Amino acid sequence: MLNRINQLKLGDAMSEAVSNHSGVLHLGMVFADALRMRDAYTRLHSDRVMALSHGIGLDIGLTRQELDALELGACLHDIGKIVVPDAVLMKPSKLNDEEFAIMQTHPSVGANLIEVYEHEDAKRIADIVRYHHEWFDGSGYPGHLVGEAIPLLSRIVTVVDNYDAMAVRRVYQEARPHDEILRIMESESGSKLDPELFQRFVKVIHDPRYAEFKAS
């Protein structure tokens, strides 16, 4: 029932901004703000992921339409957490198997909320959300996709999402310094992360234009 209520709310709002990128982006931020009411980290995280993903998109020469979809997908990548119970979403310790299974539903929930509505790029945006926890070696979720079978825009968000998740303090972990994060990501390049996109990310995160998003 909660999923259906959220779908109806999202659908009504998206219908008003169906062909206007800035309008839909604003709408995405509204929904991210709604999630922030429960989890302050998620909205700020989405803003940072959106900015750095856009930087990678520019660096690899995405089209304007692809950049717009990437921006929306990055903004909304965690929107499915709106149906994750507080006890799981804000648990200050490691999730048990049952709780982790609940958390693993958020990409599919978010994608399902997006893809049924009338936006010209709804499917592409939904795929970014659905597959941003896929790993390059196929050990991610929900589809266990491998390598380039994972949509390019999702692979971009995955790289940035991983960096930012380690760069700021969470209820269950302290923030890590920049150099340590890059060492961890380097060790995961080719398994968890697309190795080429990881190198592009390294270039972007050291660009002075993105200095505010760099871990200390």
DATAKA-V675377 format. One record per pair of residues at least 6 apart in sequence whose C-alpha atoms are under 6 Angstrom apart, sorted by the first residue. I is the first residue (numbers start at 1). GAP is how many residues later the second one is. Records with the same first field share a line. If there is no record, write none. Layout:
I->GAP, GAP
This chain:
7->106
11->106
17->6, 7
18->101
25->47
32->11
35->47
36->7
46->29
49->111, 112
50->21, 24, 25
53->104
69->56
73->52, 55, 56
77->52
79->31
80->26, 27, 29, 30
81->25
92->79, 80
93->79
107->22, 23
108->22
111->15, 18, 19
114->12
115->7, 8, 11
128->25, 26
131->23
132->22, 26
133->7, 8
134->6, 7
135->57
136->10, 11, 55, 56, 57, 58
137->9, 54
138->6, 7, 8
166->9, 10
167->8, 9, 48
168->7
169->6
177->38, 39
178->37, 38
189->6
